[in-house]
Amino acid sequence: MRADVGDRLHVHSRAVGKGPQIAEVVAVQGADGAPPYRVRYEDGHEAVVFPGPDCTIEHPQGASS
């Protein structure tokens, strides 16, 4: 998995009735875009995450990666 600042981390729901979570990558702390990532969720809280298999990275339209 590789991300850049400004990408979106999409955490797909693993539980019935619980929706996905979207977070913006605000810092990449690993080498060459690797995790961990500091992210800001839509409700404003920030966390350092090591994305699991239930996550995908969404690059902004027009970005090259």
Stockholm file with secondary structure:
# STOCKHOLM 1.0

chainA/1-65         MRADVGDRLHVHSRAVGKGPQIAEVVAVQGADGAPPYRVRYEDGHEAVVFPGPDCTIEHPQGASS
#=GR chainA/1-65 SS CCCCTTCEEEECCCSTTCCCEEEEEEEECSGGGCSCEEEEETTSCEEEECCCTTEEEECCTTCCC
#=GC SS_cons        CCCCTTCEEEECCCSTTCCCEEEEEEEECSGGGCSCEEEEETTSCEEEECCCTTEEEECCTTCCC
//
